[in-house]
Amino acid sequence: MSPDPAIPTAEGSLSIGSFADPLLVDPEPPLLSAVVGAYREAAPDLVDPDFPALRAAAVGRRDASATPAELPSLTVLVTVATFESVTDGFHDASRLAALVDAGAIRLRTLTRPQANAVLAGDVAGCVLVGGQGDPERDGDGEGDGDAARWHRLGDDRTLRDRYEPILANADEHRLRTPSRHRVYGAFRERCGEAVAEDVVRLLDPGPDLAGDDTVGPRTRAYAVGARHGTHDHTLRRACEDAGLGSPSTFTRIKRRLIDAGLVETERVDRPVGRPRERVVAADPLSAPPLERVADALRESLEA
């Protein structure tokens, strides 16, 4: 795998790293998705880590937030509409979050759409115009021959300078979705490896978990903790550390699951200090295999 992410073009590919201090301006969703896909191919353990990569980072054999030395740092000026489109699915958003956490991509808000997408560096710049591709696969970032490709037009070394005033005043886009590394690391530290792996598995369904799913990431993560009989305080702290929400958010989720008959609580006395409360999955939540948990949640919560 190449360490240099590249945008697929009609001529072949366009190396992002060939531009000094690269800036991508106003990409449409397929182009931004293709860029994330290119970084994923170049650094899969960072962007879309499997369990061996997650475990290695969690025990310190690999820095989860480190950017490979060969990986270029790209600034992206992107409209709110494109940003929301690309980050609607949890898994897609988590890939982008991994790049943002590592400093490989910096997201800035573009308030006024431009005529065309631009990729520019300190001494070179070009316009990117969408080409032909399979509309069902456009911008999927998998590198398939039928995927969308772009045409590179022009070579203008002044392009980046033109966007410097806009960039200087652009606000930062803040992702509300955590990376896989962050989720896994937080739950492993607070709740153990088994809980961490089940949480990641339940947040990685296919097709992708949509942002408006009625059984969203927060509910799924809390349900996993209940299936493992985790202390409520510990579970809520893990969810907070993972970037999934505040403790008060998970207090509401716990109440919703209790009201639906999915979760029960048990008092846990301690030698010192106030008793703790353990959350335990009731039969409708504890009985199904993990791959059926989301369906079980949905059936009970939407009844």
TORKOL-4160 file (C-alpha; in steps of 0.2 Angstrom, whole numbers, padded with zeros to 4 digits, m for minus):
303
<pt num="1" X="0000" Y="0000" Z="0000"/>
<pt num="2" X="0006" Y="0017" Z="m0004"/>
<pt num="3" X="0010" Y="0029" Z="0010"/>
<pt num="4" X="0005" Y="0044" Z="m0001"/>
<pt num="5" X="m0014" Y="0046" Z="m0002"/>
<pt num="6" X="m0020" Y="0050" Z="m0020"/>
<pt num="7" X="m0036" Y="0056" Z="m0028"/>
<pt num="8" X="m0041" Y="0046" Z="m0043"/>
<pt num="9" X="m0041" Y="0056" Z="m0059"/>
<pt num="10" X="m0045" Y="0053" Z="m0077"/>
<pt num="11" X="m0026" Y="0053" Z="m0080"/>
<pt num="12" X="m0022" Y="0041" Z="m0066"/>
<pt num="13" X="m0020" Y="0048" Z="m0049"/>
<pt num="14" X="m0016" Y="0065" Z="m0041"/>
<pt num="15" X="m0004" Y="0063" Z="m0026"/>
<pt num="16" X="m0010" Y="0074" Z="m0011"/>
<pt num="17" X="0008" Y="0074" Z="m0005"/>
<pt num="18" X="0015" Y="0081" Z="m0021"/>
<pt num="19" X="0008" Y="0098" Z="m0015"/>
<pt num="20" X="0017" Y="0108" Z="m0001"/>
<pt num="21" X="0005" Y="0112" Z="0013"/>
<pt num="22" X="m0010" Y="0106" Z="0003"/>
<pt num="23" X="m0027" Y="0114" Z="0004"/>
<pt num="24" X="m0043" Y="0107" Z="m0003"/>
<pt num="25" X="m0057" Y="0119" Z="m0006"/>
<pt num="26" X="m0075" Y="0115" Z="m0008"/>
<pt num="27" X="m0075" Y="0097" Z="m0012"/>
<pt num="28" X="m0092" Y="0089" Z="m0015"/>
<pt num="29" X="m0096" Y="0074" Z="m0004"/>
<pt num="30" X="m0090" Y="0061" Z="m0017"/>
<pt num="31" X="m0073" Y="0070" Z="m0018"/>
<pt num="32" X="m0071" Y="0072" Z="0001"/>
<pt num="33" X="m0076" Y="0054" Z="0003"/>
<pt num="34" X="m0063" Y="0049" Z="m0010"/>
<pt num="35" X="m0050" Y="0059" Z="0000"/>
<pt num="36" X="m0054" Y="0050" Z="0016"/>
<pt num="37" X="m0054" Y="0033" Z="0007"/>
<pt num="38" X="m0036" Y="0037" Z="0000"/>
<pt num="39" X="m0030" Y="0041" Z="0017"/>
<pt num="40" X="m0038" Y="0025" Z="0023"/>
<pt num="41" X="m0028" Y="0015" Z="0010"/>
<pt num="42" X="m0012" Y="0024" Z="0014"/>
<pt num="43" X="m0014" Y="0021" Z="0033"/>
<pt num="44" X="m0027" Y="0008" Z="0037"/>
<pt num="45" X="m0021" Y="0006" Z="0055"/>
<pt num="46" X="m0025" Y="0024" Z="0059"/>
<pt num="47" X="m0041" Y="0027" Z="0049"/>
<pt num="48" X="m0050" Y="0010" Z="0050"/>
<pt num="49" X="m0040" Y="m0001" Z="0062"/>
<pt num="50" X="m0045" Y="m0019" Z="0064"/>
<pt num="51" X="m0044" Y="m0027" Z="0081"/>
<pt num="52" X="m0026" Y="m0032" Z="0081"/>
<pt num="53" X="m0022" Y="m0013" Z="0077"/>
<pt num="54" X="m0034" Y="m0007" Z="0091"/>
<pt num="55" X="m0026" Y="m0019" Z="0104"/>
<pt num="56" X="m0008" Y="m0014" Z="0099"/>
<pt num="57" X="m0012" Y="0004" Z="0101"/>
<pt num="58" X="m0021" Y="0001" Z="0117"/>
<pt num="59" X="m0006" Y="m0007" Z="0125"/>
<pt num="60" X="0006" Y="0005" Z="0119"/>
<pt num="61" X="0014" Y="m0004" Z="0105"/>
<pt num="62" X="0008" Y="0009" Z="0093"/>
<pt num="63" X="0002" Y="0027" Z="0095"/>
<pt num="64" X="m0016" Y="0028" Z="0090"/>
<pt num="65" X="m0015" Y="0046" Z="0087"/>
<pt num="66" X="0001" Y="0046" Z="0078"/>
<pt num="67" X="0002" Y="0052" Z="0060"/>
<pt num="68" X="0014" Y="0041" Z="0049"/>
<pt num="69" X="0028" Y="0052" Z="0044"/>
<pt num="70" X="0025" Y="0050" Z="0025"/>
<pt num="71" X="0006" Y="0055" Z="0027"/>
<pt num="72" X="0003" Y="0073" Z="0021"/>
<pt num="73" X="m0007" Y="0085" Z="0032"/>
<pt num="74" X="m0022" Y="0092" Z="0022"/>
<pt num="75" X="m0032" Y="0107" Z="0026"/>
<pt num="76" X="m0050" Y="0106" Z="0019"/>
<pt num="77" X="m0062" Y="0121" Z="0017"/>
<pt num="78" X="m0079" Y="0112" Z="0016"/>
<pt num="79" X="m0097" Y="0118" Z="0017"/>
<pt num="80" X="m0108" Y="0113" Z="0031"/>
<pt num="81" X="m0119" Y="0103" Z="0018"/>
<pt num="82" X="m0104" Y="0093" Z="0012"/>
<pt num="83" X="m0098" Y="0090" Z="0030"/>
<pt num="84" X="m0115" Y="0084" Z="0036"/>
<pt num="85" X="m0117" Y="0072" Z="0021"/>
<pt num="86" X="m0100" Y="0064" Z="0023"/>
<pt num="87" X="m0102" Y="0062" Z="0042"/>
<pt num="88" X="m0120" Y="0056" Z="0042"/>
<pt num="89" X="m0115" Y="0038" Z="0044"/>
<pt num="90" X="m0106" Y="0033" Z="0061"/>
<pt num="91" X="m0092" Y="0023" Z="0053"/>
<pt num="92" X="m0088" Y="0036" Z="0039"/>
<pt num="93" X="m0088" Y="0049" Z="0052"/>
<pt num="94" X="m0076" Y="0039" Z="0063"/>
<pt num="95" X="m0064" Y="0037" Z="0049"/>
<pt num="96" X="m0063" Y="0056" Z="0047"/>
<pt num="97" X="m0062" Y="0058" Z="0065"/>
<pt num="98" X="m0046" Y="0047" Z="0066"/>
<pt num="99" X="m0038" Y="0059" Z="0053"/>
<pt num="100" X="m0043" Y="0074" Z="0062"/>
<pt num="101" X="m0037" Y="0067" Z="0079"/>
<pt num="102" X="m0020" Y="0063" Z="0071"/>
<pt num="103" X="m0018" Y="0080" Z="0063"/>
<pt num="104" X="m0019" Y="0073" Z="0045"/>
<pt num="105" X="m0034" Y="0082" Z="0040"/>
<pt num="106" X="m0039" Y="0100" Z="0047"/>
<pt num="107" X="m0057" Y="0104" Z="0043"/>
<pt num="108" X="m0062" Y="0122" Z="0041"/>
<pt num="109" X="m0080" Y="0129" Z="0037"/>
<pt num="110" X="m0082" Y="0137" Z="0020"/>
<pt num="111" X="m0097" Y="0149" Z="0021"/>
<pt num="112" X="m0099" Y="0152" Z="0002"/>
<pt num="113" X="m0098" Y="0138" Z="m0011"/>
<pt num="114" X="m0085" Y="0140" Z="m0025"/>
<pt num="115" X="m0087" Y="0137" Z="m0043"/>
<pt num="116" X="m0076" Y="0122" Z="m0043"/>
<pt num="117" X="m0066" Y="0111" Z="m0031"/>
<pt num="118" X="m0047" Y="0117" Z="m0029"/>
<pt num="119" X="m0032" Y="0107" Z="m0023"/>
<pt num="120" X="m0018" Y="0119" Z="m0020"/>
<pt num="121" X="m0001" Y="0120" Z="m0012"/>
<pt num="122" X="0013" Y="0133" Z="m0010"/>
<pt num="123" X="0020" Y="0132" Z="m0027"/>
<pt num="124" X="0006" Y="0123" Z="m0037"/>
<pt num="125" X="m0013" Y="0122" Z="m0039"/>
<pt num="126" X="m0027" Y="0115" Z="m0050"/>
<pt num="127" X="m0045" Y="0114" Z="m0052"/>
<pt num="128" X="m0054" Y="0097" Z="m0049"/>
<pt num="129" X="m0069" Y="0094" Z="m0060"/>
<pt num="130" X="m0079" Y="0078" Z="m0058"/>
<pt num="131" X="m0078" Y="0065" Z="m0071"/>
<pt num="132" X="m0089" Y="0050" Z="m0076"/>
<pt num="133" X="m0091" Y="0035" Z="m0064"/>
<pt num="134" X="m0103" Y="0023" Z="m0057"/>
<pt num="135" X="m0116" Y="0033" Z="m0048"/>
<pt num="136" X="m0118" Y="0019" Z="m0035"/>
<pt num="137" X="m0100" Y="0019" Z="m0031"/>
<pt num="138" X="m0095" Y="0037" Z="m0033"/>
<pt num="139" X="m0082" Y="0042" Z="m0020"/>
<pt num="140" X="m0083" Y="0026" Z="m0010"/>
<pt num="141" X="m0064" Y="0027" Z="m0008"/>
<pt num="142" X="m0062" Y="0008" Z="m0011"/>
<pt num="143" X="m0051" Y="0011" Z="m0026"/>
<pt num="144" X="m0062" Y="0001" Z="m0038"/>
<pt num="145" X="m0060" Y="0005" Z="m0057"/>
<pt num="146" X="m0079" Y="0010" Z="m0058"/>
<pt num="147" X="m0077" Y="0023" Z="m0045"/>
<pt num="148" X="m0078" Y="0042" Z="m0049"/>
<pt num="149" X="m0063" Y="0050" Z="m0056"/>
<pt num="150" X="m0059" Y="0068" Z="m0057"/>
<pt num="151" X="m0051" Y="0079" Z="m0071"/>
<pt num="152" X="m0036" Y="0090" Z="m0066"/>
<pt num="153" X="m0037" Y="0107" Z="m0074"/>
<pt num="154" X="m0023" Y="0120" Z="m0075"/>
<pt num="155" X="m0008" Y="0123" Z="m0065"/>
<pt num="156" X="m0008" Y="0139" Z="m0055"/>
<pt num="157" X="0004" Y="0142" Z="m0042"/>
<pt num="158" X="m0006" Y="0157" Z="m0035"/>
<pt num="159" X="m0022" Y="0147" Z="m0031"/>
<pt num="160" X="m0018" Y="0145" Z="m0013"/>
<pt num="161" X="m0014" Y="0163" Z="m0010"/>
<pt num="162" X="m0031" Y="0167" Z="m0016"/>
<pt num="163" X="m0039" Y="0157" Z="m0002"/>
<pt num="164" X="m0028" Y="0162" Z="0012"/>
<pt num="165" X="m0040" Y="0176" Z="0018"/>
<pt num="166" X="m0055" Y="0164" Z="0018"/>
<pt num="167" X="m0044" Y="0151" Z="0027"/>
<pt num="168" X="m0038" Y="0164" Z="0040"/>
<pt num="169" X="m0056" Y="0168" Z="0045"/>
<pt num="170" X="m0064" Y="0151" Z="0043"/>
<pt num="171" X="m0070" Y="0142" Z="0059"/>
<pt num="172" X="m0065" Y="0124" Z="0063"/>
<pt num="173" X="m0078" Y="0110" Z="0060"/>
<pt num="174" X="m0080" Y="0100" Z="0076"/>
<pt num="175" X="m0084" Y="0082" Z="0074"/>
<pt num="176" X="m0096" Y="0074" Z="0086"/>
<pt num="177" X="m0091" Y="0057" Z="0081"/>
<pt num="178" X="m0076" Y="0048" Z="0089"/>
<pt num="179" X="m0063" Y="0037" Z="0080"/>
<pt num="180" X="m0063" Y="0018" Z="0082"/>
<pt num="181" X="m0046" Y="0020" Z="0092"/>
<pt num="182" X="m0054" Y="0032" Z="0104"/>
<pt num="183" X="m0070" Y="0022" Z="0107"/>
<pt num="184" X="m0060" Y="0006" Z="0109"/>
<pt num="185" X="m0047" Y="0014" Z="0121"/>
<pt num="186" X="m0059" Y="0022" Z="0132"/>
<pt num="187" X="m0070" Y="0006" Z="0135"/>
<pt num="188" X="m0055" Y="m0005" Z="0137"/>
<pt num="189" X="m0047" Y="0006" Z="0150"/>
<pt num="190" X="m0064" Y="0008" Z="0160"/>
<pt num="191" X="m0073" Y="m0008" Z="0157"/>
<pt num="192" X="m0061" Y="m0021" Z="0149"/>
<pt num="193" X="m0056" Y="m0028" Z="0133"/>
<pt num="194" X="m0072" Y="m0039" Z="0131"/>
<pt num="195" X="m0083" Y="m0024" Z="0133"/>
<pt num="196" X="m0073" Y="m0013" Z="0121"/>
<pt num="197" X="m0073" Y="m0026" Z="0107"/>
<pt num="198" X="m0092" Y="m0029" Z="0108"/>
<pt num="199" X="m0095" Y="m0010" Z="0108"/>
<pt num="200" X="m0084" Y="m0008" Z="0092"/>
<pt num="201" X="m0093" Y="m0023" Z="0084"/>
<pt num="202" X="m0110" Y="m0016" Z="0088"/>
<pt num="203" X="m0105" Y="0002" Z="0081"/>
<pt num="204" X="m0099" Y="m0006" Z="0065"/>
<pt num="205" X="m0115" Y="m0013" Z="0057"/>
<pt num="206" X="m0117" Y="m0015" Z="0038"/>
<pt num="207" X="m0124" Y="m0005" Z="0030"/>
<pt num="208" X="m0117" Y="0010" Z="0040"/>
<pt num="209" X="m0126" Y="0015" Z="0056"/>
<pt num="210" X="m0135" Y="0031" Z="0051"/>
<pt num="211" X="m0134" Y="0047" Z="0061"/>
<pt num="212" X="m0153" Y="0047" Z="0063"/>
<pt num="213" X="m0155" Y="0028" Z="0068"/>
<pt num="214" X="m0167" Y="0026" Z="0082"/>
<pt num="215" X="m0155" Y="0014" Z="0090"/>
<pt num="216" X="m0140" Y="0025" Z="0089"/>
<pt num="217" X="m0122" Y="0023" Z="0095"/>
<pt num="218" X="m0125" Y="0029" Z="0113"/>
<pt num="219" X="m0139" Y="0017" Z="0116"/>
<pt num="220" X="m0129" Y="0003" Z="0108"/>
<pt num="221" X="m0114" Y="0007" Z="0118"/>
<pt num="222" X="m0124" Y="0007" Z="0134"/>
<pt num="223" X="m0133" Y="m0009" Z="0130"/>
<pt num="224" X="m0116" Y="m0018" Z="0128"/>
<pt num="225" X="m0111" Y="m0012" Z="0145"/>
<pt num="226" X="m0127" Y="m0019" Z="0152"/>
<pt num="227" X="m0125" Y="m0036" Z="0144"/>
<pt num="228" X="m0108" Y="m0037" Z="0153"/>
<pt num="229" X="m0115" Y="m0031" Z="0170"/>
<pt num="230" X="m0104" Y="m0015" Z="0171"/>
<pt num="231" X="m0106" Y="m0003" Z="0185"/>
<pt num="232" X="m0117" Y="0012" Z="0179"/>
<pt num="233" X="m0104" Y="0025" Z="0185"/>
<pt num="234" X="m0090" Y="0016" Z="0176"/>
<pt num="235" X="m0100" Y="0014" Z="0160"/>
<pt num="236" X="m0106" Y="0032" Z="0159"/>
<pt num="237" X="m0088" Y="0037" Z="0162"/>
<pt num="238" X="m0082" Y="0026" Z="0148"/>
<pt num="239" X="m0095" Y="0033" Z="0136"/>
<pt num="240" X="m0090" Y="0051" Z="0141"/>
<pt num="241" X="m0071" Y="0046" Z="0138"/>
<pt num="242" X="m0075" Y="0039" Z="0121"/>
<pt num="243" X="m0083" Y="0055" Z="0115"/>
<pt num="244" X="m0101" Y="0048" Z="0114"/>
<pt num="245" X="m0109" Y="0060" Z="0126"/>
<pt num="246" X="m0110" Y="0067" Z="0143"/>
<pt num="247" X="m0114" Y="0056" Z="0159"/>
<pt num="248" X="m0131" Y="0065" Z="0160"/>
<pt num="249" X="m0135" Y="0059" Z="0142"/>
<pt num="250" X="m0132" Y="0041" Z="0148"/>
<pt num="251" X="m0143" Y="0043" Z="0163"/>
<pt num="252" X="m0157" Y="0047" Z="0151"/>
<pt num="253" X="m0153" Y="0032" Z="0140"/>
<pt num="254" X="m0152" Y="0021" Z="0156"/>
<pt num="255" X="m0170" Y="0027" Z="0161"/>
<pt num="256" X="m0176" Y="0023" Z="0143"/>
<pt num="257" X="m0169" Y="0006" Z="0143"/>
<pt num="258" X="m0176" Y="0002" Z="0161"/>
<pt num="259" X="m0193" Y="0008" Z="0155"/>
<pt num="260" X="m0193" Y="m0003" Z="0140"/>
<pt num="261" X="m0189" Y="m0018" Z="0151"/>
<pt num="262" X="m0172" Y="m0020" Z="0143"/>
<pt num="263" X="m0161" Y="m0016" Z="0158"/>
<pt num="264" X="m0162" Y="m0019" Z="0177"/>
<pt num="265" X="m0151" Y="m0012" Z="0191"/>
<pt num="266" X="m0142" Y="m0020" Z="0206"/>
<pt num="267" X="m0135" Y="m0012" Z="0221"/>
<pt num="268" X="m0117" Y="m0016" Z="0224"/>
<pt num="269" X="m0110" Y="m0012" Z="0242"/>
<pt num="270" X="m0092" Y="m0007" Z="0244"/>
<pt num="271" X="m0081" Y="m0008" Z="0260"/>
<pt num="272" X="m0079" Y="0011" Z="0259"/>
<pt num="273" X="m0090" Y="0024" Z="0251"/>
<pt num="274" X="m0107" Y="0024" Z="0244"/>
<pt num="275" X="m0114" Y="0009" Z="0236"/>
<pt num="276" X="m0113" Y="0008" Z="0217"/>
<pt num="277" X="m0126" Y="0002" Z="0205"/>
<pt num="278" X="m0123" Y="m0011" Z="0192"/>
<pt num="279" X="m0133" Y="m0011" Z="0176"/>
<pt num="280" X="m0139" Y="m0029" Z="0170"/>
<pt num="281" X="m0147" Y="m0034" Z="0154"/>
<pt num="282" X="m0164" Y="m0041" Z="0156"/>
<pt num="283" X="m0169" Y="m0056" Z="0145"/>
<pt num="284" X="m0174" Y="m0047" Z="0129"/>
<pt num="285" X="m0157" Y="m0039" Z="0129"/>
<pt num="286" X="m0146" Y="m0053" Z="0136"/>
<pt num="287" X="m0153" Y="m0068" Z="0126"/>
<pt num="288" X="m0149" Y="m0063" Z="0108"/>
<pt num="289" X="m0132" Y="m0065" Z="0101"/>
<pt num="290" X="m0122" Y="m0048" Z="0098"/>
<pt num="291" X="m0127" Y="m0047" Z="0080"/>
<pt num="292" X="m0145" Y="m0047" Z="0085"/>
<pt num="293" X="m0144" Y="m0034" Z="0099"/>
<pt num="294" X="m0148" Y="m0019" Z="0088"/>
<pt num="295" X="m0164" Y="m0027" Z="0082"/>
<pt num="296" X="m0169" Y="m0032" Z="0099"/>
<pt num="297" X="m0166" Y="m0014" Z="0105"/>
<pt num="298" X="m0176" Y="m0008" Z="0091"/>
<pt num="299" X="m0191" Y="m0020" Z="0093"/>
<pt num="300" X="m0193" Y="m0015" Z="0112"/>
<pt num="301" X="m0189" Y="0004" Z="0110"/>
<pt num="302" X="m0201" Y="0006" Z="0095"/>
<pt num="303" X="m0215" Y="m0004" Z="0102"/>
